[in-house]
Amino acid sequence: MQAPRAGGADDLKQISGIGPKLEETLNAHGYYHFDQIAAWTPAEVAWVDATLPGVGGRAGRDNWVAQARAQAAH
């Protein structure tokens, strides 16, 4: 995504392992919403872990996908 949806971006910091800097990094790469992260495949998690600066394996280790699914369900 180039920008968040009309209601604004979700607070990705609600996911354990994502702080302000990582939230900025994710936003810069088009990730603004819990449902986007909830839909990541294992290959996408591996790409995020290996490619995005500052992630360093946290997406898989902290299970961001499951956390994002829980947040999206609220």
Contacts in CASP RR format, 6 or more apart in sequence:
PFRMAT RR
TARGET T0000
AUTHOR 0000-0000-0000
METHOD contacts of the structure
MODEL  1
MQAPRAGGADDLKQISGIGPKLEETLNAHGYYHFDQIAAWTPAEVAWVDA
TLPGVGGRAGRDNWVAQARAQAAH
1 30 0 8 1.000
1 31 0 8 1.000
1 32 0 8 1.000
1 33 0 8 1.000
1 36 0 8 1.000
2 30 0 8 1.000
3 32 0 8 1.000
4 10 0 8 1.000
4 27 0 8 1.000
4 32 0 8 1.000
4 33 0 8 1.000
5 32 0 8 1.000
5 33 0 8 1.000
8 32 0 8 1.000
9 27 0 8 1.000
9 32 0 8 1.000
9 33 0 8 1.000
10 32 0 8 1.000
10 33 0 8 1.000
10 34 0 8 1.000
10 71 0 8 1.000
11 23 0 8 1.000
12 18 0 8 1.000
12 22 0 8 1.000
12 23 0 8 1.000
12 26 0 8 1.000
12 27 0 8 1.000
12 31 0 8 1.000
12 32 0 8 1.000
12 34 0 8 1.000
12 37 0 8 1.000
13 19 0 8 1.000
13 20 0 8 1.000
13 23 0 8 1.000
14 34 0 8 1.000
14 67 0 8 1.000
14 71 0 8 1.000
15 34 0 8 1.000
15 37 0 8 1.000
15 62 0 8 1.000
15 64 0 8 1.000
15 67 0 8 1.000
15 68 0 8 1.000
15 71 0 8 1.000
16 62 0 8 1.000
16 67 0 8 1.000
17 58 0 8 1.000
17 62 0 8 1.000
17 64 0 8 1.000
18 26 0 8 1.000
18 58 0 8 1.000
18 64 0 8 1.000
21 54 0 8 1.000
22 54 0 8 1.000
22 55 0 8 1.000
22 58 0 8 1.000
25 52 0 8 1.000
25 53 0 8 1.000
25 54 0 8 1.000
25 55 0 8 1.000
26 32 0 8 1.000
26 37 0 8 1.000
26 52 0 8 1.000
29 52 0 8 1.000
30 36 0 8 1.000
31 37 0 8 1.000
33 72 0 8 1.000
34 68 0 8 1.000
34 69 0 8 1.000
34 71 0 8 1.000
34 72 0 8 1.000
35 68 0 8 1.000
35 72 0 8 1.000
36 68 0 8 1.000
37 64 0 8 1.000
37 65 0 8 1.000
37 68 0 8 1.000
38 65 0 8 1.000
38 68 0 8 1.000
38 69 0 8 1.000
38 71 0 8 1.000
38 72 0 8 1.000
40 48 0 8 1.000
40 59 0 8 1.000
40 64 0 8 1.000
40 65 0 8 1.000
40 68 0 8 1.000
45 59 0 8 1.000
45 60 0 8 1.000
45 64 0 8 1.000
45 65 0 8 1.000
48 55 0 8 1.000
48 59 0 8 1.000
49 55 0 8 1.000
49 56 0 8 1.000
49 57 0 8 1.000
49 58 0 8 1.000
49 59 0 8 1.000
49 60 0 8 1.000
50 57 0 8 1.000
58 64 0 8 1.000
59 65 0 8 1.000
END
